[in-house]
Amino acid sequence: MITRADVEQAAQRTAGLTRLTPVLEADPCALPGPVWFKCEFMQHTGTFKARGALNRVLAAKERGELKPDVGVVVASGGNAGLANAYAAAQLGVPATVFVPAAAPAVKVRKLKAVGATVVQGGTEYAEAYQAAIRYAGETGAVYCHAYDQPEIAAGAGTAGLELLDQVGGVDTVLVAVGGGGLMAGIAAAVEGRARVVAVEPETAPTLNAALAAGEPVDVPVAGIAADSLGARRIGDIGFSVAVRAGVESILVCDPDIVEARLRLWEDYRIIVEHGAAAAYAALTSGAYLPGLGERTAVILCGANTDPATLA
């Protein structure tokens, strides 16, 4: 569980190390109120995850847990791995990233480019995760979860504090959900000031299924956004904050995600990954209809994608 106080502490801790990402007001459209894009795809490493990674590593250093010789360890060949490797590099400590043997070569190259030691093995993420946990236990490296740690989620939420300051207040924030770290952080940051609507692919409804079951449950994962919204279960932190803050979940289909991503490119020359486009798809598809005069913000959370796929 995290609160706004945790997010504020994260903002103080990471001040000067994260980018103040811009907010862009959308063109006037058929919606009954203004819409803003919070451009987190312009954050270090191309996603919001650098915020949580920096907060986690800095907090570990404050507590004396960060060992200069072994640094941090993470299991992720994607955005979380890149963000935590970047954070470690900023503090001058090593980062070890465990990924499945079949991890795409381009992601492995990116990780190595920021100085990470990449260990490949096993066929699934679960095996990489277990290997990373063993490594942390054996070496004392600080384990950085992709989304389900308080400092990771609180760090992500600093984007929400910025949004409120930049826009002067909003009514609703649309956030894409995979494991729920970003949603939890944003919901904690804006709690009592704005509502949060979680947007999920129909093919990976982690929060939606958890809210229906009354607890986090495993779901099958597939679809076009699975590379970034591919968690099989909502994190405990994400679920607890969603329940406390009354976060609503809505689902969007793959064709609507593709269309939203294309419209961001055609209308604004913004290139984002499909997971980030999912949040906008809630508006473009009509899955979420703002009320009259409602002030709506969309978190565009990442841009680690192949621009050629927009053609």
N, C-alpha and C positions, 0 to 999 in steps of 0.2 A: 504494500500500500504506500502510495506517495501522496503528498499534498502540495498546495501552492508554495508553501514554505520551502519544501525540498527543491522545487523548480527555481525559486528565487535564489537559494543558496548555490545551485548549479550555475545560474547566470553570473553570480559574483565570482565563482571559482574559475569559470572559463572566459571571463571578460578579457578581450583583446586577443583571444586565440581562435574564436569563431568569427565568421563573417556575419555582419548585419545584412541579411539577404533582403532584397527589395520587395516591395509590394506594388503590384500593377493593377490598376482598376480596369476591369473588363469593359469593352465597348458596350454602349447601351443596346439592350436586346429586348426580347419579348418577356423577359422575367420582370416581375413587379417591383423589384428593388435592385440596388447596386450590388455588384459582385467584385470581389478582389481576389487576386492570385498572390499567395505568399510563395515566393520563388526559391524554395529550399533546394531546388536542383542546382542552384548556384553556390551552394555551400562547399567547403573543402571536401574533396573526394567525390563530389557529384551527388551527394545525398545528405539528408538531415542527420545521418548516423554519426557523423564526425562530432556532433554536439555531445551525444551520450558517451561516446568513446573517450573524449577528452575529459569529461566530468568523472568518469569511472577511474581513469588512470591517475588523474590529479588527486582524487580523493584517496586512492590507495597510497599515493606518495605521502600525503598528509599524515596518514595513519602509520607510516613506516613499513608498509607491506610491500612496496615496490622495490625489488632487488635489482640493482644496476646490471648484474651479470646475466639474469634470465628474463627480466621484464615481464611481458604479458603473453598470454596464449589465448587463442580463439579458434573455434571450429566454424569456418565459413569461407567459402570461396567467392562469396559475393560481396555485397555492399558492407556488411558488418566486418568482414575480414579486412577489407581495404581501409575502413574507417579506423579500426583499432590499430592497424599497422601504422597508419598515419599518426595517430595520437602518440604511439610509442616513439616514433621518430622525432616528434616535437620535443619529447622529454629526454631524448638521447638514450633510450633503453631498447633492448631487442624485442622483437615480436615474432612469435612462432605461430603459424597458421596451419591447422590441419584441414585438409580437404579430401574428398573422395578421389580415387584414382582417375575417375572419368571427368574430373573438373575441366572445364574448357581452358584450352591453352592461353587464350587471351586474358582470362582472369588470373591465371597463375603468373603471367608476365606482369600484369599490373601490380600484383602483390609484391613480386620481387623488385619491381621498379621503385617501391617506397621503402625497400630495405628489409622486407619480411623474409624469414626462413619458412619455406613452404614444405610441408610434409604431406605427401600423397599416399593414400592407402585405403583399402576397403572399397565397397561398391556403393554405400549409402552415406548420407549425412550423419545418421545415427552412429555409425562406426567412427567417423571423424570426431564426433562429439565425445564419445567414450575415450578415444585416444587423447583428446585434449584434456579431459578431466584427469586422466592418469598422469599426464605430463605435469599438470599443475600440482598434483599431490606429490609427485616425485621430486620436483625441482623448486617448488615454492613460487612459481610464476603466478602472476595475478590472472585469474580466469575472467574473461570478458564475454558475457553472454550476448547473443545477437539482439535480444530484446527484453528478457525477463529478469532484470536486475534493477533495483531501485535507482541507482545512480545513472544507469543507461537511460531509463525512462524519464527521469527528472531532467537529464541533460537535453533529451529530445524536446521536452516541453518548453525549453527556453525560446523556441520558435514562436510559441503561443504568446509569451510575454511580449516579444517584439511586435507581433501582429497587433495586439491591443494598443500598444503605444503608437504604432505607425498609422493606424486607421482611425484611432480615437474611439474604438469600441465597435463590436459587431454583435449581431444577434445569433448567428449560426456559423459553425465551422465544420466544413466537410473534410474528413480525413480518411484516407485509405487504410485498411487494416489487414495485416498478415498475422504476426505474432502479438501485436497490440502495444508495443512499446511507445510508438509515436502517439497513438490515440490516447494512451494513459497519460503521457506527459502533457499533451495539449489539453485534455479534459481537466487535469489538475490545475494547469495554469489559468484556464478561463472559468473555472468553477465559480458559480455565483454571478458571473458576468456575461456568459454566453453559453449556448447549448452546443453540444458536439453530436454530429451525426456520422456514424461509422459507415464507410462504403466498402463493400466486399464483393469480389467476384462470386457469381453463383457456383463456380467450380471450386471454391476454397472458402467456405463460409464459417470461419473459425469462431468469430464472436456470435454470429447469428445462431449457430448450433448450440453454443454454450448458454446463451440467454434462454433458449428454448428448453434446454436440459436442466438449467439451474446450476450448472457447474461446467468447467472446461471439459471438453470431450474431443477425442480424435475425429478428424474428418478426412475423407479422401481429397487429394489435391491434384488438380489438373488445370488446364487452361492457359491462355496467352500471358497472364500476369504471374504465373507460378514461379518465375525466376526471382521475383522480389516479394511476392505475397504468398509464398509457398509453405508457410508454417502449417503443420498438421493439427496444431492445437493452440488456442489462445493462451497467452501466458497468464499466470496467476495474478500478476500485477495488473495487467490489462483488464482481466475480468473483474477484479475487485473494484478498480476505479470506475469501470463502465457501469457497474451496478450502483455504486455510491452516487455517481454523477448523473445517472439516468440517461446514459448514452443509448441512442437508438441505432439499430443496424438496418441498412437497406442493401439490397443485392442488385448487381448489374451484370449483364451478360457480356461475353467476349466481343460480339460485333459492336456493341455500344462502347466498349472500352477502345476498340480500334478506331471507331468514328471520332470519339472525343480526342484521342491522341492526334489524329489527322487534323481535326479542327484547330487544335492548339497551334499546330504548325502552319496551317494555311492562314489563320486569322491573326496570329501574333508572332509567327516565326519562333515559337517555343518548341524545343525538342525535349520530350520527357520519355521515360520508360513506361511500359504499359501499366505497371502498378501505380504510378503517379497519375496517369490519365484516368484511372478508375474513379478517383474522387470527382473529377470534372464530369465524368460520364453520368454521375447522378443528376446533374443539371441538364446536360444536353439530351439525355434520353427521357427526361421527365420522371425518372424514378423518385426524385425529390423536387417538390414544387414549393418554392418560398412563398410566404404570405405577402400580402400587400405592404410594400415599404420595408420588407425584411432585408437586413444588411447581412450578406452572406460572404464568407471567405472560403476559399479552396486552397488547401495545402498541396502544392505541387512538389512532391517530396524527393524526386530523384530523376537523374538524367543519364544513368549509365546504360546506354542503349546503342544500337546500331542505326545511325540516321538513314542508311540505305533502305531500311524496312518501311520508311515513310512513303516510298515511291509507289 
